[in-house]
Every structure is written in structure tokens, then in C-alpha cells.
Amino acid sequence: MVLYPAVTGGRSVSRRAALGLGLAGLVAGRAAAGERPPQFETLRHQFTEVAPRRVVPPLRLLRPDGRPADLVAPPGKVLLVNFWATWCPACVTELPMLERLQETAGAELQIAAISVDRDGRAKVPRYLRDLGIRRLPVYLDPDGRIAHSDTENRNGAAFALYGMPITYVVDRTGRIAGYMSGAADWTSEAGRGLIAYFLRA
């Protein structure tokens, strides 16, 4: 099962997406050549660009109920890939913000929240219920095949865990553009501004 099927169409951002992100004038804008992403930071962390940008390969994940699911970077869309765990205090803060973003963002933005809990099937469903997470797409990576914290990256994972939580931005070409460590308010003006930059880039 493909979570984000390929879509066709132009690269412009729809009016609905612009309004959903609360960014008037987003449609008309385009990132100028060489323009850097706008600043997005917390007290402890800031958005960090990745160079060179690597294409995200199709990823095999599990749903909280144990069913397999394939994550494919959606062409022409921006994808936020968030890694979290039930034992992470900051994740309690960030997951509901990602849920709110999911509810208000347009179709050009997709989110995948991936638990790295070893026993995720036992813990994640109840954890999500307790937090009131209902619409956010949540998946499991219990074996560290998608994200790694070991310096050798023995499984050849596509993402590195530099902190917990950590959110990667995958641009409209399916490449990893950068990451934000720690809990961050992606619904804030700065967070939405960063997303808008990648939507129009």
C-alpha cells in the first residue's frame, strides 16, 4: 500500500493550501535563485539544511496495528517526516502541534509521524489515544530500518536521529532538504513560513 501516491499537475501552490497555511500571497511567490530558507528556531535548536540533498527511497513501515505500509515521497508535494517515541517528553508537546498542522494544511503538505519504539505495537495505540491524536498519519519503525542513531548506520537507514523528536523536510523533488531537532511549533508563523518556502521553491 502506498501512503502518498504520485500525483500529476503543476508546481504552483493552490489557493486552498495557501489559505490553509495562513500565508496570503503564497501562490504568487517563488523562491528566488539562491534564496535561503527563512529562519525557524526554538530556544535550543534551529532548522538545519542538508547538502547535498539526497533522494528519499521508498520506505517500508508498519502501521500501529502491525500492517505493512510503504512511504513514498509524494511528487510535487512537501513531506514532513517526524521521528518520535513514547518515552520522549518533548514528543508529548510536538505531536499535537503536528496534528493541528495536518488538520489545517492543504493537500500540498503531507506529514508522516514515525515512532521508533521497539515495542511500538504494544504502546503506540494507547499513547495516541491518550494524546487525542486521530488524524495524524502514524507509523512504526521498531527495527531502526528507516532512521538510525548508530554512527555506522548498519541498516543503511535514510534518516539520522540527531535528537528526539526530529523532523525532516522532504522537498517537492523528493529530496531531504533539512531537519529540525527537538519539539518545534510547526504551526507558528516561522514554522509555516519555512513550509511555505519549500512549497513555492
PAGU-486786 format. One line per field, with one value per residue: x, y, z of N, C-alpha, C, CB in turn; residue in one letter. Coordinates in steps of 0.05 Angstrom, whole numbers. Atoms other than C-alpha are relative to their C-alpha. Glycine has a CB too. Example, Ala and Ser with C-alpha at 12.3 -4.5 7.8 and 13.67 -1.06 7.14 Angstrom:
% PAGU-486786
n.x (18/-16)
n.y (-24/-24)
n.z (0/-1)
ca.x (246/273)
ca.y (-90/-21)
ca.z (156/143)
c.x (18/-15)
c.y (24/22)
c.z (0/14)
cb.x (-20/9)
cb.y (1/9)
cb.z (25/-29)
aa (a/s)
This chain:
% PAGU-486786
n.x (17/-15/13/2/-2/-10/20/-10/9/-21/-15/10/14/28/10/8/-24/-10/18/-3/-25/2/-21/11/-20/-19/2/-15/-29/-18/-27/-19/-23/-19/13/-2/25/3/-8/20/-16/11/-20/-24/-7/8/1/-26/1/-16/-12/19/26/2/27/11/9/24/-6/20/6/23/20/2/13/-19/1/-21/7/-23/-1/-12/0/20/-11/12/9/-20/5/-13/-4/-5/-7/8/2/18/-16/-12/18/6/19/27/6/-1/19/25/-4/0/28/14/-10/12/28/3/-16/12/-9/-28/-17/5/-15/-2/-12/-11/-9/-24/2/-6/25/20/27/11/2/8/29/10/-13/14/27/-3/-7/21/-9/19/-2/-28/-9/-20/-12/-20/-26/-11/-26/-20/-6/6/-16/-21/-15/-27/-18/-6/24/-2/23/2/25/-1/0/-16/13/-18/14/26/7/-13/17/-13/15/-6/9/19/-13/-4/-26/-1/-10/-11/13/4/-1/15/28/2/28/3/23/-7/-5/-26/2/15/-16/-19/14/7/-23/-4/23/-3/-27)
n.y (-24/-25/-20/-25/7/-21/-18/-16/-28/-20/-4/-22/7/-7/-21/14/6/-26/-8/20/-7/-27/-16/-15/-7/22/10/-16/0/22/-4/-12/17/-4/-9/19/3/-19/10/13/9/0/-9/18/12/-15/16/5/10/24/-1/-3/11/28/10/19/24/11/10/20/-5/14/-15/8/26/20/4/-14/-23/-12/-30/-10/-29/-8/-20/-26/-8/-1/21/-1/27/-4/24/-4/24/-3/-7/-26/-20/-21/10/-5/-27/-4/16/-14/-23/12/7/-25/-8/19/-7/-26/-3/9/26/-1/8/26/5/27/1/28/8/17/18/29/14/-20/11/3/-26/-23/-5/-12/-26/-18/-5/-18/-27/-10/0/16/-4/0/26/10/25/11/9/13/12/-20/3/-26/-20/13/-16/11/-14/16/3/28/7/-17/-16/-25/-23/2/-11/-18/-8/11/7/-13/-2/-5/-11/11/-20/8/19/25/-1/-10/-28/-8/12/-16/17/-10/-8/-26/-6/-3/-17/-28/-15/8/28/-1/-14/19/19/-16/-3/25/4/-17/2)
n.z (0/2/-17/15/28/18/12/22/-1/-1/-24/-16/-24/3/-18/-24/-16/-10/-22/-22/-14/-11/12/23/20/5/27/19/-7/8/-12/19/3/-21/-25/-22/-15/-23/-26/-17/-22/-27/-19/1/26/24/24/12/28/7/27/22/-6/10/5/-19/14/-12/-27/-11/-28/-11/-12/-28/-3/10/29/15/16/15/0/24/0/20/20/1/-26/-22/-20/-26/-12/-28/-16/-28/-16/-23/-24/5/-12/19/20/-11/9/29/16/4/19/27/6/7/26/19/3/12/24/25/10/9/-22/-13/-24/-9/-27/-2/-26/0/-23/6/-4/7/3/-26/-14/16/3/-24/-3/18/-11/-23/11/18/28/16/29/8/9/-19/8/-18/10/-25/4/8/28/14/-14/-15/-20/-1/18/23/15/9/16/24/-2/16/-18/-25/-24/-15/-24/-1/27/23/23/26/22/26/19/21/18/-15/-12/-28/0/-26/-23/-25/-24/-23/5/14/7/29/6/-5/24/11/10/25/20/11/18/23/17/15/18/24/11)
ca.x (0/28/14/26/10/42/2/7/-1/36/84/44/13/-63/-102/-131/-62/-41/-102/-93/-23/-47/1/-33/5/40/14/47/114/171/238/289/351/399/349/360/303/274/297/259/286/269/308/355/352/345/327/389/397/426/475/477/403/392/330/287/279/212/208/174/140/88/22/6/-36/24/2/57/55/101/121/136/156/96/120/106/89/127/133/148/178/175/210/185/178/131/189/206/178/184/143/82/86/102/55/-9/21/34/-38/-63/-18/-45/-116/-104/-53/-73/-61/8/35/39/62/87/99/143/151/219/194/220/152/110/52/42/50/34/-42/-57/-7/-41/-110/-85/-58/-121/-83/-134/-117/-41/-13/28/75/126/200/216/279/313/309/284/323/388/425/487/548/558/486/488/418/431/374/355/349/394/368/407/356/287/240/268/231/258/233/230/224/179/231/232/299/316/324/339/317/294/314/273/200/182/117/106/40/76/88/161/144/92/139/191/140/116/186/192/122/140/212)
ca.y (0/68/122/180/161/200/260/300/374/439/462/522/521/521/578/528/507/580/595/530/552/622/654/705/716/649/629/687/678/635/624/668/634/624/645/612/583/631/623/574/562/546/564/504/485/514/486/457/449/384/384/351/335/260/228/191/119/83/63/1/17/-13/16/16/-46/-82/-79/-61/6/38/111/144/218/250/284/358/360/375/318/326/262/265/214/207/158/145/155/224/281/333/289/299/373/366/311/351/411/366/341/413/427/364/389/459/448/440/378/402/384/313/290/223/213/152/120/89/50/-22/-46/5/-42/-51/23/69/59/75/133/164/156/190/249/254/241/218/248/249/192/150/92/48/35/-14/-42/23/10/80/121/106/131/88/121/62/63/-13/-17/36/79/141/186/200/212/273/284/265/286/305/327/324/366/329/378/376/335/281/302/312/388/393/377/407/373/379/399/456/491/479/517/581/637/617/543/558/606/551/503/558/568/495/494/550/531)
ca.z (0/-20/32/-15/-87/-144/-168/-231/-243/-240/-187/-164/-95/-94/-62/-13/10/17/60/99/117/133/84/39/-25/-23/-91/-126/-92/-116/-82/-116/-143/-86/-33/34/75/127/198/241/311/383/446/434/361/291/223/190/115/87/29/-18/-17/-23/-54/-4/-28/-18/55/85/150/196/217/292/282/251/178/128/92/40/48/-18/-22/-59/-124/-125/-51/13/63/137/166/242/287/358/415/473/523/495/539/483/436/481/461/388/364/379/341/281/287/284/224/189/200/172/117/44/2/-19/50/77/145/169/244/255/323/337/398/398/424/387/372/447/467/409/400/473/474/413/445/509/468/426/361/309/241/241/198/247/231/266/254/311/279/261/186/168/220/254/316/307/275/228/203/198/168/115/141/101/162/223/293/318/373/394/367/299/237/166/109/43/-15/-76/-115/-61/-32/42/49/123/193/259/324/387/395/348/335/261/266/286/236/229/221/168/134/127/98/51/26/6/-24/-72/-84)
c.x (18/-15/-5/4/10/-24/12/-10/23/13/-10/-16/-29/-8/-9/23/11/-17/3/24/-1/20/-11/23/20/0/18/30/14/27/19/25/20/-12/2/-27/-2/8/-23/16/-16/22/26/8/-9/-1/27/-3/19/11/21/-27/-2/-30/-8/-10/-28/6/-22/-3/-22/-21/-1/-13/18/-1/22/-11/25/-2/16/-2/-19/11/-16/-11/23/-9/15/2/9/6/-4/0/-17/16/12/-19/-7/-20/-29/-9/-3/-22/-27/3/0/-29/-15/9/-13/-29/-4/15/-15/12/29/20/-9/17/0/14/7/11/24/0/4/-26/-23/-28/-14/-6/-13/-30/-11/12/-14/-28/2/6/-22/9/-17/5/29/8/24/9/21/25/15/28/21/8/-3/18/20/12/29/18/6/-23/-1/-23/-3/-25/3/2/17/-15/20/-12/-27/-19/17/-18/16/-20/9/-13/-18/12/6/27/-1/13/13/-16/-1/0/-16/-29/-1/-29/-2/-25/5/5/26/-1/-15/15/21/-14/-8/23/5/-23/4/27/0)
c.y (25/21/25/-6/24/16/15/28/19/2/23/-10/9/22/-13/-6/26/9/-19/6/28/19/13/7/-22/-10/15/-2/-24/6/11/-18/7/9/-22/-3/20/-14/-12/-13/-1/10/-17/-9/19/-19/-1/-12/-24/4/-22/-13/-28/-7/-20/-25/-8/-14/-19/5/-19/20/-8/-27/-23/-5/15/24/11/30/8/31/9/20/26/10/1/-21/6/-28/5/-26/6/-27/5/9/28/22/22/-8/5/28/2/-15/14/24/-10/-9/24/9/-18/8/25/3/-10/-27/0/-8/-26/-3/-30/0/-29/-5/-19/-19/-29/-16/18/-11/-2/28/22/5/14/28/20/7/20/29/12/2/-18/3/-2/-28/-9/-28/-8/-8/-13/-10/20/-2/26/22/-13/20/-11/13/-16/-3/-28/-8/16/17/27/24/-5/13/17/9/-13/20/14/-2/8/12/-13/18/-12/-19/-26/-2/11/28/9/-12/20/-19/13/7/28/4/6/16/29/14/-8/-28/-1/14/-18/-19/14/3/-25/-6/16/-2/-17)
c.z (0/16/-16/-30/-16/-10/-22/2/2/27/17/24/-2/20/26/18/13/24/23/16/12/-11/-25/-19/-6/-29/-20/4/-11/13/-22/-1/22/27/21/14/23/26/15/23/26/18/-3/-27/-23/-24/-13/-27/-3/-28/-2/8/-13/-4/21/-15/12/26/9/30/10/10/30/5/-11/-30/-14/-16/-12/1/-24/0/-23/-19/0/27/20/21/25/12/29/14/29/15/25/25/-2/11/-20/-22/8/-9/-30/-16/-3/-19/-29/-8/-9/-28/-22/-6/-16/-26/-25/-9/-9/22/12/24/6/27/6/28/-2/24/-9/2/-7/-2/27/13/-16/-1/25/4/-18/11/24/-8/-17/-29/-16/-30/-10/-10/17/-9/20/-15/23/-3/-9/-29/-15/12/18/20/3/-21/-26/-19/-13/-18/-26/0/-14/18/25/23/15/26/-1/14/-21/-24/-24/-19/-26/-21/-22/-21/14/13/29/-1/26/22/23/23/22/-8/-12/-7/-30/-8/4/-27/-13/-12/-27/-22/-13/-19/-26/-19/-17/-19/-25/-13/-26)
cb.x (-19/4/17/21/-26/16/-13/-7/-19/-12/29/-17/14/-18/-24/-15/22/0/-29/1/24/2/24/-15/14/-7/-29/-9/4/2/11/8/13/21/-30/22/-2/-29/13/-16/24/-9/-10/-6/-14/18/-22/18/7/-16/13/10/-23/12/-1/-22/20/-15/2/10/-9/8/-28/-15/-27/-5/-28/15/-14/1/13/-13/28/-25/0/-22/-22/2/7/-14/20/-24/30/-27/28/-15/23/4/14/26/5/-1/22/27/-4/-11/25/19/-13/5/31/1/-13/7/27/4/-18/7/0/4/-13/15/-20/21/-23/26/-28/21/-2/8/1/18/27/11/-15/7/30/-2/-13/22/26/-10/30/-28/-11/18/8/-10/12/-12/17/-18/-3/24/-17/-29/-18/22/-15/0/26/8/-2/2/-25/1/-6/-26/-29/28/-12/7/-2/0/-30/28/-23/12/2/-11/23/-11/26/-3/20/16/-23/1/14/-26/29/13/-16/18/-10/-1/-24/25/1/21/-14/-28/14/14/-26/-11/25/5/-26/-5/20)
cb.y (0/9/6/21/-10/-12/19/-13/4/27/3/18/12/-25/15/-26/-13/21/2/-27/-4/-1/-18/25/24/-24/0/29/1/-3/-27/29/5/19/8/9/-29/10/22/-22/18/-29/-2/-24/-27/24/11/-18/21/-26/28/-13/18/-20/-12/12/-23/-20/23/-29/29/-19/-4/21/-1/-25/9/-19/22/-11/11/-12/12/10/-13/-1/-20/28/-28/20/-17/15/-9/14/-10/-25/-20/4/13/9/-29/-2/19/-8/-27/10/15/-24/-12/22/-3/-28/3/21/-15/21/-7/27/22/-23/16/-19/11/-5/-13/17/3/-11/-11/12/-27/-15/8/-3/-25/-17/-3/-12/-26/-10/-1/26/-9/9/27/9/1/-1/3/-24/24/-22/-22/-2/-22/7/20/-11/0/-31/8/-28/22/-18/2/-17/5/2/7/14/-22/23/31/-28/7/-13/20/-26/31/-30/15/24/12/-23/15/-19/19/31/-25/17/-4/24/-1/1/25/-28/-9/2/30/1/-17/13/24/-15/-10/27/5/-24/8/29/-13)
cb.z (24/-29/24/10/-11/-23/22/-27/23/-7/-6/-18/25/4/-13/-7/-16/-21/-9/-12/-18/30/-7/9/9/19/-10/2/29/-31/12/9/-28/-9/-5/20/11/1/17/-15/4/9/28/17/-4/-6/-19/18/-20/3/-4/-26/-11/20/-29/18/3/-20/20/-6/4/23/-14/15/-13/14/-10/-18/18/-29/26/-26/-4/13/-28/-19/10/13/-11/20/-16/14/-6/2/9/6/3/-31/23/-14/-6/30/10/-11/13/27/6/-1/25/20/-1/11/27/18/3/-21/-24/-10/22/-21/24/-20/22/-21/17/0/13/19/29/-26/-13/18/8/-27/-5/25/-8/-28/10/18/-15/10/-1/7/-7/23/-30/29/-29/14/-12/8/-20/17/-13/3/16/-18/27/-4/14/9/-22/24/16/-25/30/-16/9/-4/17/-18/2/15/-6/-5/5/-11/-2/-3/-12/-14/-10/-19/-16/18/-7/2/9/-1/9/12/27/-25/16/-13/17/18/7/22/20/5/13/23/14/8/18/19/14/7/20)
aa (m/v/l/y/p/a/v/t/g/g/r/s/v/s/r/r/a/a/l/g/l/g/l/a/g/l/v/a/g/r/a/a/a/g/e/r/p/p/q/f/e/t/l/r/h/q/f/t/e/v/a/p/r/r/v/v/p/p/l/r/l/l/r/p/d/g/r/p/a/d/l/v/a/p/p/g/k/v/l/l/v/n/f/w/a/t/w/c/p/a/c/v/t/e/l/p/m/l/e/r/l/q/e/t/a/g/a/e/l/q/i/a/a/i/s/v/d/r/d/g/r/a/k/v/p/r/y/l/r/d/l/g/i/r/r/l/p/v/y/l/d/p/d/g/r/i/a/h/s/d/t/e/n/r/n/g/a/a/f/a/l/y/g/m/p/i/t/y/v/v/d/r/t/g/r/i/a/g/y/m/s/g/a/a/d/w/t/s/e/a/g/r/g/l/i/a/y/f/l/r/a)
